[in-house]
Amino acid sequence: MLLKPDHNVWRIARAERAAMLIDGANYFAAVRSAMIKAERSILVAGWDIHSRTRLVGPSGRADDGYPETFAEFLVALVTQRPQLIVRLLLWDFSVLYAAERDPFPTATLQWATPPNIRFCLDDCVPVGSSQHQKLVAIDDKVAFSGGLDLTVRRWDTNAHAVADPYRVDPAGKPYGPFHDVQMVVDGEAAETIGDLLRNRWACAALEKVPVLKGEGDPWPDGVTPDFIDTDIGIARTEPRFDGRDEAREVERLFFDAIDAAERTIYIENQFLTALPVAERIAKRLRDKPELEVLIVSPQTHVSWLEAQSMRVGRSRFAAVLNEFMGERVALMHPEVEAGGQSANTMVHAKVMIVDDKILRVGSANLNNRSMGTDTECDLVIVAGTDQQRRAIRRLRDTLVGDHCGARAAEVAEALEAHDGSLVAVAQGLSRNGHRLAPIVDDPTLPPEAFALIQNVADPEQPIGAEEFVSNIFGGYVPARNFSTVVKAVAAGLVIVALGLMWHFLPLADPQSVKAAFAGLAGSRWAPLVVLGVFVVAGSLMFPVTVLIAATAAAFGPWLGFAYAAVGALASALVSYGVGAAVGKKTMHDLLGPRLNRVRERIARRGVIAVAAIRLVPVAPFTVINLAAGASAIPVFDYMAGTALGMLPGLVMIAAVGNQFARILTSPTPYDIAVLAAAVMAWVGLSIGVQAAVSRFWSGSR
C-alpha cells in the first residue's frame, strides 16, 4: 500500500466525487459556483489573496447576478445570506513581494467588508518560511486544493491564446498565458481539508472555528467528477514552529511515488531545484530501463530573484538526469504562436502522474522550500480500479494536450503510434500553434553568488536564527517576516516621536511638577490630589516617569514611592477602563482576529512586554493601557504585570529622589554618572524580575 498516514500522508479520507480543474478560468468558475451555494461557512487560505481578482469563468464575464471582483462578490454573498461567515487567511507576506500584492489587504478585505467577512494575516510560520497552501473549504462539504491562489494574474483559459482581452491585471496591464491546476473534492475529504484550514486559523488567529455544515450540496455546477467514491491522501509540509511538530509528508510522498514508477512519470512544476528528488528519479531510471520522464516547467521565471536562483538550481537538477536526457527524459516548456506572434506559457502547476496509478495535485514545488520550509498541501489518488486508471490516463493526456493544442484522444492516439513513449509524443505533437519546446538554461551566477541567493530564495529549512532566538527567549519568537519587522520599526518610531515631543514641551519639566507637589506635602488631601493628578495627567498622555520623579522629589523616597505606585496603577486602571469601554470594537476592526494573538502574547509574556516598555521613560504608558483595555486582556493579569513591570523603575526613581529631577534638567558630569549607574541597576533589576516571574509562570502553566 503506497499511502501511509503519518509517513507520506497526513490522513486518508473518502471523497464521493473528485475532479481536476485545469487552468484558472475553470477553477475560478468552479469556486465561484460553490461559494454561491455556501450556507454557513467559507474558509480560504492562500499565499496570496487579492480583493480585485476577477472571479470569472472561461467566458471572461459573470452572468449570475453577483459582482465579478472577489471582495465585492463576497460582500454580496454575506449581505444576501447573513448567517454565512467567510474567513480569509492570507500569508503575512515579506516586503520582497509587496509590489506584487494587494497594497492594503486589511483595508480591502476587512475594513471595507461586513463583520461576517473575517480577515487574518497568517504569520504562524518561522522566519524565512511562507504559508504556501492554496485551500478553500465550503460548508465542510466541498474543498479545493492545488496551485492556484484567488489572486490576480492567474486567470487563463485552456486555449492559452497569445493575446486575450480578459487576461489583464487590475491596472489594465496584460500578462502572458498562464497554466495551473486545482482539485475539487467532497465528502470526508472536504471535511478533512476543512480541519486543516481550522488548524491554520487557530494558529494564526487563536480562534477556534466550529464545523459549520449547510443543508445543501455546494458541488460546483458544470464540473463532472473524474473519480467517484475514491480515497484521497492529504500530504503536508509544515515547519516546526511554536510547539507545533514538523511535517514532511510531501517530500516522502515524492520519493515513494517515484519508487513506484514503472513506465512513465509526468511532472508539471514551477520550480525544479530539489536535488534529492532528481537523484531519486535518476536511480529509478537506472533500475527501470523502460521508464520515461516528461517534465513541463516554465522557460523563464517572473522575478529576478526567482530567475537567478531557480535557473541555476534547475540546471543542477537537469545535470543529475543528463545521462538520460533526450531519449528517456525531456525537460520542456509550453509555447504558443498565432498571427506571427509567440509567447511562452507560464507553468505554475504542481502535478505528478505516475503511470496510470498515481495522480497528485497540490501546492508543493519541486524545490527545497516545499520540502521543509513552507507550508504545503498536496492531494493524491492511488488507482484501485480499472475505471480510476482510465481516468488518470485521460487526465494526463488532457494535460499534455493542453500544452500541445490537442484533445486527450489525439494524445492517446499519438502515444499508441509511438509505442507508449511519452517523451516522443511531447517532442513531436503540435496542434493549433501550441507545442512543447526544450528548456534552455544559461545560468550566469557564479557558484558563490548562487549559494548566497539560494539561502534566501530556496532554503532547505527555516532560517537558523529562529532557534537562536527561541533558545534565548524560551520559545517566544516575536517577528517572523520582514513585514512584521517593518510594523515594529514603525511602532518604535511613534514611541520615539512621543518621547521627543514630551522632552521639548515645558509641561515635561520635573522641577515645575515638583514645585506644584511640594505645596501639598503637609496636606491631608495630598494622597487624593496626587492620585487625581496621575489619573488626569494619564488621560492627557503626560509622561508617567516625570510624575513619578516629581512625586519622589516632593514627598521623599518612601512616601513618594507609595504615592507614585498607587497613582501610576490608578492611572493605568482608569485608562485601561476607557480602552475597554470604547476601544474594543475599534481595535477589532483595525486588527481583526489577530487581536487574539496580541492578547495571548501579552497574557503569556505580560511582565516581559510591560517591563521592557517601562524601561524607556516616555509617553506610551497611556497608549499601552488603552490598547490593553481594548484588547480585553483580563484586568487582574494586566494590573499584576504592570505593577511588576514598573517596580524596577519605581525603586530606582524613588531612591534617587531629588537628584532625579535635577538630572533630567541640568545635569553635571557626576549626575550623568549617577544616572548611568541607576539605569544599569534599573535594567538589571528589570531582567531579574522578568526572569523570576517568567520562570514562576512557566512552571505553573
C-alpha positions in Angstrom: 0.0 0.0 0.0 1.6 3.3 -1.1 -0.3 5.7 1.2 0.7 5.6 4.8 -0.7 8.0 7.4 1.9 9.8 9.5 4.5 8.9 6.9 3.8 10.1 3.4 0.3 11.5 4.0 -1.4 13.2 7.0 -4.7 11.5 6.5 -6.6 9.4 4.0 -10.2 10.4 3.6 -13.1 9.3 1.3 -14.5 11.5 -1.4 -17.7 10.7 -3.1 -16.6 13.0 -6.0 -13.3 14.4 -7.1 -12.3 16.3 -10.2 -9.2 18.0 -11.7 -9.7 21.7 -12.7 -7.3 22.7 -15.4 -6.3 26.4 -15.7 -7.6 29.4 -13.8 -10.8 30.1 -15.7 -12.2 26.7 -14.9 -11.1 26.9 -11.3 -12.5 30.4 -10.8 -15.8 29.3 -12.3 -16.0 26.3 -10.1 -15.1 28.0 -6.8 -17.5 30.9 -7.6 -20.3 28.4 -8.2 -19.6 26.6 -5.0 -19.4 29.8 -3.0 -22.7 31.0 -4.3 -24.2 27.8 -2.8 -22.5 28.3 0.6 -24.9 28.5 3.5 -22.8 28.6 6.7 -19.0 28.8 6.1 -16.3 29.7 3.6 -12.7 29.1 4.6 -9.9 30.4 2.4 -6.1 30.2 3.0 -3.6 31.4 0.4 -0.1 32.5 -0.3 -1.9 35.5 -2.0 -5.4 36.8 -2.0 -6.4 39.9 -3.9 -9.6 41.8 -3.4 -9.8 42.8 -7.1 -9.4 39.3 -8.5 -12.0 38.9 -11.3 -13.6 35.6 -10.2 -15.0 34.6 -13.6 -15.0 31.5 -15.8 -13.9 30.8 -19.4 -16.3 33.4 -20.9 -14.4 36.2 -19.0 -17.7 37.6 -17.6 -20.0 36.7 -14.8 -23.7 36.2 -15.6 -25.1 35.0 -12.2 -26.1 38.4 -10.9 -23.2 38.8 -8.5 -20.2 41.2 -8.9 -17.1 39.9 -10.6 -14.4 41.1 -8.3 -13.6 38.9 -5.3 -14.2 41.3 -2.4 -17.4 42.7 -3.9 -18.6 39.2 -4.7 -18.1 38.1 -1.0 -19.9 41.3 0.3 -22.9 40.5 -1.9 -22.9 36.9 -0.7 -22.9 37.7 3.0 -25.4 40.6 2.6 -27.8 38.2 1.0 -27.0 35.4 3.5 -26.3 37.0 6.9 -25.7 33.5 8.5 -22.7 32.9 6.2 -19.3 33.5 7.7 -16.3 34.0 5.5 -12.8 33.6 6.9 -9.8 34.7 4.7 -6.3 33.7 5.8 -3.5 35.4 3.9 0.2 34.9 4.4 1.7 37.9 6.2 4.0 38.3 3.3 7.5 39.6 3.1 8.2 43.1 1.8 10.0 41.3 -1.1 6.6 40.5 -2.5 4.8 43.8 -1.6 4.9 45.2 -5.2 3.0 42.1 -6.5 0.3 42.1 -3.9 -2.9 43.9 -2.9 -1.2 47.0 -1.3 -3.7 47.3 1.6 -5.3 43.8 2.1 -6.5 44.6 5.6 -8.3 47.7 4.3 -9.9 46.0 1.3 -10.7 42.6 2.8 -11.5 43.6 6.4 -12.2 47.3 7.0 -14.3 47.7 3.8 -16.4 44.5 4.3 -19.2 43.4 6.7 -18.3 41.9 10.0 -19.1 38.3 8.9 -16.1 38.5 6.5 -13.2 37.9 8.8 -9.7 38.5 7.6 -6.4 37.5 9.2 -2.8 37.8 8.2 -1.1 34.5 8.8 2.3 34.9 10.4 2.2 31.4 12.0 5.4 30.3 10.3 9.1 30.6 11.2 11.5 33.2 9.9 12.1 32.7 6.2 9.0 30.5 5.7 5.8 31.2 3.9 2.2 30.0 4.1 2.0 28.4 0.6 -1.1 26.3 0.8 -4.0 27.3 -1.6 -7.1 25.9 0.1 -10.8 26.6 0.1 -13.5 24.8 2.1 -17.2 25.5 1.7 -19.6 24.3 4.4 -17.2 21.4 5.1 -18.8 19.7 2.1 -16.7 20.8 -0.8 -13.0 21.7 -0.8 -10.4 22.8 -3.3 -6.6 22.4 -3.2 -3.8 22.9 -5.7 -1.5 25.5 -7.1 -4.0 28.4 -7.7 -4.5 31.4 -5.3 -7.5 33.6 -5.5 -5.4 36.4 -6.8 -4.7 38.4 -10.0 -2.6 37.4 -13.0 -3.8 33.8 -12.6 -6.9 33.7 -14.9 -6.5 32.0 -18.3 -8.5 29.5 -20.4 -7.3 26.2 -21.8 -6.7 28.0 -25.2 -3.7 29.9 -23.7 -4.1 32.4 -26.5 -1.1 34.6 -27.3 -3.3 37.6 -26.5 -6.6 37.6 -24.6 -8.6 40.8 -23.9 -9.7 39.4 -20.5 -6.1 38.4 -19.4 -5.3 41.7 -17.8 -4.5 42.7 -14.2 -6.5 45.3 -12.2 -4.3 48.1 -13.6 -5.3 47.0 -17.1 -1.8 45.6 -17.9 -1.9 42.4 -20.0 0.0 39.3 -19.0 1.0 36.2 -20.8 -0.6 32.7 -21.0 -0.8 31.0 -17.6 -1.3 27.3 -16.7 -2.2 25.9 -13.3 -4.2 23.0 -11.8 -6.5 22.6 -8.9 -8.5 19.7 -7.5 -12.0 19.7 -6.0 -13.3 17.0 -3.6 -16.3 16.5 -1.4 -17.4 14.2 1.4 -15.0 13.3 4.2 -12.0 14.6 2.2 -13.5 18.1 2.1 -14.2 18.0 5.8 -10.6 16.9 6.4 -9.3 19.9 4.4 -11.6 22.0 6.5 -9.8 20.6 9.6 -6.5 21.7 8.1 -7.9 25.2 7.5 -9.3 25.4 11.0 -5.9 24.4 12.4 -4.2 27.2 10.5 -6.8 29.7 11.6 -6.4 28.6 15.2 -2.7 29.1 15.0 -2.8 32.5 13.2 -5.9 34.0 14.9 -6.0 32.0 18.2 -9.7 31.5 17.4 -11.5 28.1 17.3 -13.6 27.7 14.2 -16.5 25.2 14.6 -17.6 22.8 11.9 -20.5 24.5 10.1 -22.3 22.4 7.6 -25.1 23.6 5.4 -28.1 21.6 4.2 -27.5 21.8 0.5 -24.9 20.5 -1.9 -22.2 23.1 -2.9 -20.6 20.9 -5.6 -19.9 23.4 -8.4 -22.2 23.5 -11.4 -20.8 22.2 -14.7 -18.0 20.1 -13.1 -18.2 16.4 -13.9 -16.4 14.2 -11.4 -13.3 12.4 -12.7 -13.5 10.0 -9.7 -16.4 8.5 -7.8 -16.0 7.0 -4.3 -12.3 7.2 -4.0 -9.7 7.6 -1.2 -7.8 10.9 -1.1 -4.4 11.1 0.5 -3.6 14.5 2.0 0.1 15.3 2.4 1.6 18.3 4.1 4.7 20.2 4.7 4.7 22.2 7.9 7.9 23.5 9.5 8.4 23.2 13.2 7.0 26.3 14.9 5.9 27.4 18.4 5.4 23.9 19.7 3.8 22.5 16.5 5.5 19.4 15.1 7.3 19.4 11.7 5.5 17.6 8.9 7.4 16.4 5.8 4.8 14.1 4.2 5.2 16.0 0.8 8.8 15.0 0.5 8.3 11.4 1.4 5.3 11.1 -1.0 7.5 12.4 -3.8 10.1 9.7 -3.0 7.6 6.9 -2.6 5.7 7.8 -5.8 9.0 7.8 -7.8 10.0 4.4 -6.4 6.6 3.0 -7.6 7.1 4.2 -11.2 7.3 1.5 -14.0 6.7 3.1 -17.4 6.1 6.9 -17.2 6.4 9.8 -14.8 4.7 13.1 -15.9 5.5 16.2 -13.9 4.3 19.8 -14.1 6.1 22.1 -11.7 7.1 25.7 -11.5 10.5 25.1 -9.8 13.0 22.2 -10.1 15.8 22.6 -7.5 15.3 19.7 -5.1 18.4 17.6 -5.9 17.3 14.6 -3.7 14.2 14.3 -5.9 16.3 14.4 -9.1 18.7 11.8 -7.6 15.7 9.6 -6.8 14.4 9.9 -10.4 17.8 9.0 -11.7 18.0 5.9 -9.5 14.6 4.7 -10.7 15.6 5.3 -14.3 18.6 3.1 -13.8 16.5 0.4 -12.1 13.7 0.5 -14.7 15.1 0.7 -18.3 11.5 1.1 -19.7 10.8 4.2 -17.6 10.4 7.7 -19.2 10.1 11.0 -17.6 8.4 14.1 -19.0 8.9 17.3 -17.0 7.0 20.5 -18.0 8.2 23.8 -16.4 8.3 27.5 -17.4 11.1 28.6 -19.6 11.6 31.8 -17.5 10.5 32.9 -14.1 8.9 36.2 -13.1 11.2 37.9 -10.6 14.9 38.4 -10.8 15.5 36.5 -7.6 13.5 33.5 -8.8 15.2 33.6 -12.2 18.7 33.7 -10.8 18.3 31.1 -8.0 15.8 28.8 -9.7 17.5 28.7 -13.1 20.8 27.7 -11.6 19.1 25.2 -9.4 17.2 23.8 -12.3 20.4 23.4 -14.3 21.8 21.3 -11.4 18.6 19.3 -11.3 18.9 18.6 -15.0 22.5 17.7 -14.7 21.6 14.8 -12.4 19.4 13.5 -15.2 21.8 14.3 -18.0 22.7 10.8 -19.0 19.0 10.1 -19.8 18.2 13.5 -21.3 16.6 13.5 -24.8 15.7 9.8 -25.1 14.2 8.9 -21.8 13.9 12.3 -20.1 12.5 15.5 -21.6 12.6 18.9 -19.8 10.2 21.1 -21.8 8.2 24.3 -21.7 5.0 25.2 -23.5 4.8 27.9 -26.1 2.1 29.2 -28.4 2.2 31.0 -31.7 -0.5 32.9 -33.6 -0.5 35.6 -36.2 3.3 35.9 -36.3 3.4 36.4 -32.5 4.6 33.9 -30.0 4.6 33.6 -26.2 5.7 31.2 -23.5 3.1 29.8 -21.2 3.9 30.3 -17.5 3.6 26.9 -15.8 2.5 27.4 -12.2 1.0 23.9 -11.7 2.3 21.3 -9.2 1.3 17.9 -10.7 2.8 14.5 -10.7 1.2 11.5 -12.5 3.0 8.1 -12.3 2.0 5.5 -14.9 -1.8 5.2 -14.7 -1.6 4.6 -10.9 -0.9 7.8 -9.1 -2.4 11.3 -9.5 -1.0 14.1 -7.4 -2.2 17.7 -7.4 -1.1 20.3 -4.9 0.8 23.4 -3.9 4.3 21.9 -3.4 7.0 22.8 -5.9 10.0 20.5 -6.6 12.2 22.9 -4.7 13.9 22.9 -1.3 11.4 25.3 0.3 8.4 23.0 -0.3 10.1 20.0 1.3 10.7 21.6 4.7 10.4 25.4 4.9 7.0 26.5 3.6 3.5 25.1 4.4 2.2 22.9 1.6 -0.8 20.7 0.9 -1.0 18.1 -1.9 -3.9 15.7 -2.7 -3.1 12.2 -4.1 -5.2 9.4 -5.6 -3.9 5.9 -6.0 -5.9 4.0 -8.5 -7.5 0.9 -7.2 -9.9 0.1 -10.2 -9.7 0.0 -13.9 -12.0 3.0 -14.1 -9.7 5.0 -11.9 -6.7 4.0 -14.0 -8.5 5.1 -17.2 -9.4 8.4 -15.5 -5.7 9.0 -14.6 -4.6 8.3 -18.2 -7.2 10.6 -19.6 -6.2 13.4 -17.2 -2.5 13.0 -18.1 -3.3 13.1 -21.8 -5.5 16.1 -21.3 -2.6 18.0 -19.6 -0.2 17.1 -22.4 -2.9 18.1 -24.9 -3.3 21.5 -23.1 0.3 22.3 -24.0 0.3 20.7 -27.5 -3.0 22.1 -28.6 -4.6 18.7 -28.9 -7.5 16.8 -27.4 -6.9 14.0 -24.9 -8.0 11.4 -27.6 -5.3 12.8 -30.0 -2.6 12.4 -27.4 -3.8 8.8 -26.7 -3.6 8.0 -30.4 -0.1 9.6 -30.6 1.1 7.5 -27.7 -0.2 4.4 -29.3 1.6 5.3 -32.5 4.9 5.8 -30.6 4.7 2.6 -28.6 3.6 4.5 -25.4 6.6 6.9 -25.5 5.6 10.0 -23.6 8.8 11.7 -24.5 8.4 11.1 -28.2 4.9 12.4 -28.2 5.9 15.6 -26.3 8.7 16.2 -28.8 6.6 15.7 -31.9 3.0 16.6 -31.2 1.9 20.2 -32.1 -1.6 21.5 -32.9 -3.1 24.9 -33.4 0.2 26.8 -32.8 0.9 25.0 -29.5 3.9 22.9 -28.7 6.3 21.8 -26.1 9.9 23.0 -26.6 13.1 22.1 -24.8 14.1 24.3 -21.9 17.4 26.1 -22.4 19.1 27.4 -19.2 22.2 29.5 -19.4 22.8 30.4 -15.7 25.2 33.3 -15.3 25.6 33.3 -11.5 28.9 32.1 -10.1 28.6 29.3 -7.5 29.3 31.6 -4.6 26.5 34.1 -5.6 24.1 31.2 -6.2 24.8 29.7 -2.8 24.1 33.1 -1.2 20.9 33.7 -3.1 19.7 30.2 -2.6 19.9 30.6 1.2 17.3 33.3 0.9 15.2 32.2 -2.0 15.2 28.4 -1.6 16.4 27.3 1.8 16.1 23.7 2.9 14.8 24.8 6.3 13.7 27.9 8.1 16.4 30.5 8.8 18.6 29.3 11.7 18.3 32.5 13.7 14.8 31.2 14.7 16.3 28.5 17.0 18.9 31.0 18.4 16.1 33.5 19.4 14.0 30.6 20.7 16.8 29.4 23.0 17.3 32.9 24.4 13.6 33.7 25.0 12.4 30.3 25.9 10.4 29.6 22.7 8.9 33.1 22.2 9.8 34.4 18.8 8.4 37.9 18.2 8.9 38.6 14.5 8.7 36.1 11.7 9.0 38.0 8.4 10.0 41.4 7.1 6.5 42.9 7.1 6.3 42.3 10.9 9.7 43.9 11.4 8.6 46.9 9.4 5.5 47.3 11.6 7.6 47.0 14.8 10.0 49.7 13.4 7.1 51.9 12.7 5.7 51.5 16.2 9.2 52.3 17.6 9.3 55.5 15.6 6.0 56.6 17.0 7.3 55.9 20.5 10.4 57.9 19.8 8.4 60.8 18.4 6.2 60.8 21.5 9.3 60.9 23.7 10.8 63.8 21.8 7.5 65.7 22.0 7.4 65.4 25.7 11.1 66.1 26.1 10.8 69.5 24.4 7.5 70.6 25.9 7.7 72.8 29.0 5.0 70.6 30.6 7.5 67.8 30.9 9.8 69.8 33.3 10.1 67.7 36.5 11.2 70.8 38.5 7.9 72.6 37.8 5.9 69.5 38.7 7.9 69.0 41.8 7.2 72.6 42.9 3.5 72.0 42.4 3.6 68.9 44.5 5.8 70.5 47.2 3.0 72.7 48.4 0.9 69.6 49.2 3.5 67.9 51.3 1.8 68.7 54.6 -1.8 68.5 53.5 -4.1 65.6 54.4 -5.6 65.8 50.9 -2.2 65.1 49.4 -2.9 61.4 48.6 -6.1 62.2 46.9 -4.7 65.1 45.0 -1.7 63.1 43.8 -4.0 60.3 42.8 -6.2 62.6 40.8 -3.2 64.3 39.1 -1.9 60.9 38.0 -5.3 59.9 36.6 -5.9 63.2 34.8 -2.4 63.5 33.5 -2.5 59.9 32.3 -5.6 60.7 30.3 -3.7 63.6 28.7 -0.8 61.3 27.8 1.5 63.1 30.2 4.7 61.1 30.8 4.2 59.0 33.9 8.0 58.9 34.6 8.0 62.7 35.1 5.1 62.3 37.6 6.9 59.6 39.5 10.2 61.6 39.7 8.3 64.7 40.9 6.4 62.7 43.5 9.5 61.1 44.9 11.3 64.5 45.0 8.4 66.3 46.7 7.4 63.6 49.3 10.7 61.8 49.9 11.7 58.3 48.8 9.3 56.2 51.0 6.1 58.2 50.9 6.9 59.3 47.3 7.3 55.7 46.3 3.9 54.7 47.8 2.1 57.7 46.3 3.7 57.2 42.9 3.0 53.4 42.8 -0.7 53.9 43.7 -1.0 56.9 41.3 0.6 55.1 38.4 -1.6 51.9 39.0 -4.7 54.1 39.3 -3.9 55.9 36.0 -3.3 52.5 34.4 -6.6 51.1 35.6 -8.6 54.2 34.5 -7.1 54.4 31.0 -7.5 50.6 30.7 -11.2 51.0 31.5 -11.5 53.7 28.9 -9.9 51.4 26.3 -12.2 48.6 27.3 -15.3 50.8 27.2 -14.8 52.5 23.9 -12.0 50.8 22.1 -12.8 47.1 21.8 -14.8 47.3 18.5 -12.3 49.8 17.1 -9.3 47.6 17.9 -11.1 44.5 16.4 -11.9 46.5 13.3 -8.3 47.5 13.0 -6.6 44.2 13.8 -9.3 41.6 13.1 -8.7 38.1 14.5 -5.0 39.0 15.0 -6.2 40.9 18.1 -6.4 37.4 19.7 -2.6 36.9 19.1 -1.9 40.3 20.7 -4.0 39.4 23.7 -2.4 35.9 24.0 1.1 37.2 23.8 0.7 39.9 26.4 -1.2 37.5 28.6 1.5 34.9 28.3 4.5 37.2 28.5 3.0 40.3 30.0 5.7 41.1 32.5 8.4 40.9 29.9 6.5 43.1 27.5 5.4 45.7 30.1 8.8 45.9 31.8 10.6 46.4 28.5 8.3 49.3 27.7 8.7 50.8 31.2 12.5 50.9 30.7 12.0 53.8 28.3 10.7 56.9 30.2 8.4 58.3 27.5 4.7 58.7 27.0 3.4 55.3 25.7 2.3 54.4 29.2 -1.3 55.5 28.4 -1.2 54.1 24.9 -0.4 50.7 26.2 -3.1 50.9 28.8 -5.8 51.9 26.2 -4.7 49.1 23.9 -4.7 46.6 26.7 -8.2 47.5 27.7 -9.4 47.4 24.1 -7.8 44.0 23.7 -9.9 42.6 26.5 -6.8 41.4 28.5 -8.0 40.3 31.9 -7.7 43.2 34.2 -6.0 41.3 37.0 -3.4 39.9 34.7 -2.7 43.3 33.2 -2.5 45.2 36.5 -0.2 42.5 38.0 2.0 42.7 35.0 2.0 46.5 35.2 3.0 46.5 38.8 5.8 44.1 38.4 7.0 45.8 35.2 7.1 49.2 36.8 8.7 48.0 40.1 12.3 48.4 39.0 11.7 52.0 37.7 9.8 53.0 40.8 12.5 51.7 43.1 15.2 53.4 41.1 13.5 56.8 40.8 12.4 56.8 44.5 15.9 56.0 45.5 17.5 59.0 43.7 14.6 61.3 44.7 15.6 65.0 44.3 18.6 64.2 42.2 16.5 62.6 39.5 14.7 65.9 38.8 18.0 67.8 38.5 19.5 65.0 36.3 16.7 65.5 33.8 17.0 69.3 33.6 20.6 70.5 34.3 22.9 67.5 34.7 26.5 67.7 35.8 29.1 65.0 34.9 28.6 63.5 38.3 24.8 63.5 37.7 25.3 61.8 34.4 27.4 59.1 36.0 24.8 58.6 38.7 22.1 58.3 36.0 24.1 55.8 34.1 24.6 53.6 37.2 20.9 54.0 38.0 19.9 52.9 34.5 22.2 49.9 34.7 20.6 49.0 38.0 17.2 49.5 36.5 17.9 47.2 33.6 19.4 44.6 35.9 16.5 44.7 38.3 14.0 44.5 35.4 15.7 41.5 33.9 15.8 39.8 37.3 12.1 40.4 37.9 11.2 39.3 34.4 13.2 36.1 34.8 11.8 35.2 38.2 8.2 35.9 37.2 8.6 34.2 33.8 10.0 31.1 35.5 7.2 31.1 38.0 4.5 31.5 35.3 6.0 28.8 33.0 6.2 26.4 35.9 2.6 26.9 36.8 1.2 26.5 33.3 
